[in-house]
Amino acid sequence: MSLSLDAQALLQLLQLADSALPIGSAAHSFGIETLVAEELLTAEHLAEFLEDYLHETGTLECIFCRRAYLLASSLRIDEFEPQWLALNDELSALKTARESRVASATLGRRFLQLVQGLDENPWLHRAILSAKNAKVDVHYSVAFGLTGHLLRVDETATVLAYLQQTLWCLVSACQRLMPLGQSQASRIVWQLKPTLISIAERSKEAASSSEDIVVFAPLPDIGSLRHPLLSTRLFIS
């Protein structure tokens, strides 16, 4: 796989894919906090859990990341709004756990606002304003895909950057929830690189398919649903 990125686009992509990007991602565990609290997830089984999580939830997000990228590349700006809103609505419907759905929408909204503040763009302005007026959630993966196209970053590079950022944020949350050192955390992220590539490739065909998307991730969904019931919480979700 060859990626054609110019120097500025590469630097911009690296900045937006940084887990320290100030959009609040460090405040969300997407149900992992519950699983750790209920002793359903430990550091010994973390790599296996994250691989399964990414194959299910990560694939779903990558499909919508790609669809947002392709949406902007195939439409004029005056045709964009209805399909943009429909794309986000569809992803909302596939997120069964309210906590994770709200977290995704919060990060998506903040991400678009941050990027618009860095580099004003009429597409971003339209995306933000139309969602606000229609009271439609803007999901993080969808916002990332749109931004990748507007920055003229390669489609697959955009998806891989999104996956990398997602993985780092999950591992960072786990470092605050369980005995997981920096070296072990880095090793997990390093070892899962082939998984990220596989998921990105898998999402390419699915993004253009009209078949129904099926995701089976019961543990993270249950963790998200139970999260408000925890007596003590470090994370919002």
C-alpha positions as CSV (number, residue, x, y, z in Angstrom):
1,M,0.0,0.0,0.0
2,S,1.5,3.3,-1.0
3,L,0.4,6.6,0.5
4,S,0.9,9.9,-1.3
5,L,1.0,12.5,1.4
6,D,2.7,15.9,1.0
7,A,4.6,17.2,4.0
8,Q,2.0,19.6,5.3
9,A,-0.9,17.1,5.0
10,L,1.2,14.5,6.9
11,L,1.9,17.0,9.7
12,Q,-1.7,18.0,9.9
13,L,-2.8,14.4,10.0
14,L,-0.3,13.6,12.8
15,Q,-1.6,16.5,14.8
16,L,-5.3,15.5,14.5
17,A,-4.5,11.9,15.3
18,D,-2.6,12.8,18.5
19,S,-4.4,11.3,21.5
20,A,-3.6,14.5,23.3
21,L,-5.8,16.6,20.9
22,P,-7.8,18.9,23.1
23,I,-11.3,17.5,22.4
24,G,-11.8,15.6,25.6
25,S,-11.1,12.1,24.5
26,A,-9.2,11.4,27.7
27,A,-12.5,11.6,29.6
28,H,-14.0,8.6,27.9
29,S,-13.4,4.9,28.3
30,F,-16.4,3.7,26.2
31,G,-17.4,1.1,28.8
32,I,-14.0,-0.2,29.7
33,E,-14.2,1.4,33.2
34,T,-17.2,-0.7,34.0
35,L,-15.6,-3.9,32.7
36,V,-12.5,-3.3,34.8
37,A,-14.6,-2.4,37.9
38,E,-16.6,-5.6,37.5
39,E,-13.4,-7.7,37.0
40,L,-14.3,-8.7,33.5
41,L,-11.2,-7.2,32.0
42,T,-7.6,-7.4,33.2
43,A,-4.2,-6.2,31.9
44,E,-3.3,-9.9,31.1
45,H,-6.1,-10.1,28.6
46,L,-6.1,-6.5,27.4
47,A,-4.4,-7.0,24.0
48,E,-6.9,-9.8,23.1
49,F,-9.8,-7.7,24.2
50,L,-8.7,-4.6,22.2
51,E,-8.1,-6.7,19.1
52,D,-11.7,-8.1,19.3
53,Y,-13.1,-4.6,20.1
54,L,-11.4,-3.0,17.1
55,H,-12.5,-5.8,14.7
56,E,-16.1,-5.1,15.7
57,T,-16.5,-1.5,16.8
58,G,-13.4,-0.2,15.0
59,T,-14.6,-1.7,11.7
60,L,-18.0,0.1,12.1
61,E,-16.4,3.4,12.8
62,C,-14.0,3.0,9.8
63,I,-16.8,2.3,7.5
64,F,-18.5,5.6,8.4
65,C,-15.1,7.4,8.4
66,R,-14.7,6.2,4.8
67,R,-18.3,7.1,3.8
68,A,-17.8,10.6,5.1
69,Y,-14.6,10.9,3.1
70,L,-16.3,9.7,0.0
71,L,-19.3,11.9,0.6
72,A,-17.3,15.0,0.4
73,S,-15.4,13.8,-2.6
74,S,-18.4,13.0,-4.7
75,L,-20.8,15.9,-4.0
76,R,-21.0,19.6,-4.5
77,I,-21.3,21.6,-1.3
78,D,-25.0,22.5,-2.0
79,E,-25.8,18.7,-2.2
80,F,-23.8,17.8,0.9
81,E,-26.1,18.6,3.8
82,P,-28.9,16.0,3.5
83,Q,-26.5,13.1,3.0
84,W,-24.2,14.4,5.8
85,L,-27.1,14.4,8.3
86,A,-28.4,11.0,7.1
87,L,-24.9,9.5,7.5
88,N,-24.6,10.7,11.1
89,D,-28.2,9.6,11.9
90,E,-27.4,6.1,10.6
91,L,-24.4,5.7,12.8
92,S,-26.5,7.0,15.8
93,A,-29.0,4.2,15.1
94,L,-26.2,1.6,15.2
95,K,-24.9,2.7,18.6
96,T,-27.1,0.8,21.1
97,A,-25.5,2.2,24.3
98,R,-26.4,5.8,25.1
99,E,-23.2,6.5,26.9
100,S,-21.0,5.6,24.0
101,R,-23.3,7.3,21.5
102,V,-23.2,10.5,23.4
103,A,-19.4,10.3,23.8
104,S,-18.9,9.8,20.1
105,A,-21.2,12.8,19.4
106,T,-19.4,15.0,21.9
107,L,-16.0,14.2,20.5
108,G,-17.2,14.6,16.9
109,R,-18.7,18.1,17.6
110,R,-15.6,19.2,19.4
111,F,-13.3,17.8,16.7
112,L,-15.0,19.7,13.9
113,Q,-15.1,22.9,16.0
114,L,-11.4,22.6,16.7
115,V,-10.5,22.0,13.0
116,Q,-12.7,24.8,11.9
117,G,-10.9,27.1,14.4
118,L,-7.5,26.0,13.0
119,D,-8.4,26.3,9.3
120,E,-11.8,27.8,8.3
121,N,-13.5,25.9,5.6
122,P,-17.0,26.3,4.1
123,W,-17.6,22.6,4.2
124,L,-16.8,22.4,7.9
125,H,-19.0,25.4,8.5
126,R,-21.9,23.8,6.6
127,A,-21.4,20.5,8.5
128,I,-21.4,22.1,11.9
129,L,-24.3,24.5,11.2
130,S,-26.6,21.9,9.5
131,A,-26.2,19.4,12.3
132,K,-26.9,22.1,14.9
133,N,-30.0,23.3,13.2
134,A,-31.3,19.8,12.6
135,K,-30.3,18.7,16.1
136,V,-28.4,15.7,14.6
137,D,-25.3,14.3,16.4
138,V,-22.0,14.5,14.5
139,H,-20.0,11.4,15.3
140,Y,-16.2,11.5,15.7
141,S,-15.4,8.9,13.0
142,V,-17.6,10.7,10.5
143,A,-16.1,14.1,11.4
144,F,-12.6,12.6,11.0
145,G,-13.4,11.2,7.6
146,L,-14.8,14.5,6.3
147,T,-11.7,16.4,7.6
148,G,-9.3,13.9,6.0
149,H,-10.8,14.6,2.6
150,L,-10.8,18.4,3.1
151,L,-7.1,18.3,4.1
152,R,-6.5,16.2,0.9
153,V,-5.1,13.4,2.9
154,D,-5.2,9.9,1.4
155,E,-8.4,8.0,2.2
156,T,-6.7,4.9,3.8
157,A,-4.2,7.1,5.6
158,T,-7.2,9.0,7.2
159,V,-8.8,5.7,8.3
160,L,-5.5,4.4,9.7
161,A,-4.9,7.6,11.6
162,Y,-8.4,7.4,13.1
163,L,-7.8,3.8,14.2
164,Q,-4.4,4.7,15.7
165,Q,-5.9,7.6,17.7
166,T,-8.7,5.4,18.9
167,L,-6.4,2.6,20.0
168,W,-4.1,5.0,21.9
169,C,-7.0,6.6,23.7
170,L,-8.4,3.2,24.8
171,V,-4.9,2.1,26.0
172,S,-4.4,5.4,27.8
173,A,-7.8,4.9,29.6
174,C,-6.6,1.4,30.6
175,Q,-3.4,2.8,32.1
176,R,-5.5,4.8,34.5
177,L,-7.7,1.8,35.4
178,M,-5.4,-1.1,35.8
179,P,-1.7,-2.0,36.4
180,L,-0.5,-1.3,32.9
181,G,3.0,0.3,32.5
182,Q,4.2,2.5,29.7
183,S,6.3,-0.2,28.1
184,Q,3.5,-2.8,28.1
185,A,1.1,-0.2,26.7
186,S,3.5,0.7,23.9
187,R,4.0,-3.0,23.2
188,I,0.3,-3.6,22.8
189,V,-0.2,-0.7,20.5
190,W,2.8,-1.8,18.4
191,Q,1.7,-5.4,18.2
192,L,-1.8,-4.4,17.0
193,K,-0.5,-2.4,14.0
194,P,-1.3,-5.4,11.6
195,T,-4.8,-5.5,13.1
196,L,-5.3,-1.8,12.3
197,I,-4.2,-2.4,8.7
198,S,-6.5,-5.4,8.3
199,I,-9.5,-3.4,9.7
200,A,-8.8,-0.5,7.4
201,E,-8.7,-2.8,4.4
202,R,-11.8,-4.6,5.4
203,S,-13.7,-1.4,5.8
204,K,-12.9,-0.3,2.2
205,E,-15.2,-2.8,0.6
206,A,-17.9,-2.5,3.3
207,A,-18.0,1.3,2.9
208,S,-19.3,1.1,-0.6
209,S,-21.7,-1.8,0.0
210,S,-25.4,-1.5,0.4
211,E,-25.6,-4.5,2.7
212,D,-26.7,-4.0,6.3
213,I,-23.8,-3.5,8.8
214,V,-23.8,-6.0,11.6
215,V,-21.7,-5.4,14.8
216,F,-21.5,-7.7,17.7
217,A,-19.7,-6.2,20.7
218,P,-21.8,-7.2,23.8
219,L,-19.1,-6.6,26.5
220,P,-18.4,-2.9,25.6
221,D,-22.1,-2.2,25.1
222,I,-23.0,-3.7,28.4
223,G,-20.1,-1.8,30.0
224,S,-21.4,1.4,28.6
225,L,-24.9,0.7,29.6
226,R,-23.9,0.0,33.2
227,H,-21.4,2.8,33.5
228,P,-23.8,5.3,35.1
229,L,-24.5,2.8,37.9
230,L,-20.8,2.7,39.1
231,S,-20.5,4.2,42.6
232,T,-17.1,5.8,41.7
233,R,-16.2,6.9,38.1
234,L,-13.0,8.3,36.6
235,F,-14.6,8.7,33.1
236,I,-17.7,10.2,31.6
237,S,-18.4,7.1,29.6
